[in-house]
């Protein structure tokens, strides 16, 4: 599973998106959230 994992300043846990099932629109919205810390991990 290819996944994008990121955390935000206001959330205590990471958010994981399965890149095979998550729409690009949903992913783009999440990546532009104002509270995003910018720490990303892409797992393959």
LINKA-V445905 format. One record per backbone hydrogen bond with DSSP energy under -0.5 kcal/mol. NH is the residue of the N-H (numbers start at 1). CO is the residue of the C=O. Records with the same first field share a line. If there is no record, write none. Layout:
# LINKA-V445905
NH->CO + CO
This chain:
# LINKA-V445905
3->43
4->17
5->41
6->15
7->39
9->35
15->6
17->4
19->2 + 17
20->2
21->18
22->18
27->23
28->24
29->25
30->26
31->27
32->28
33->30
36->33
37->7
39->7
40->38
41->5
43->3 + 41
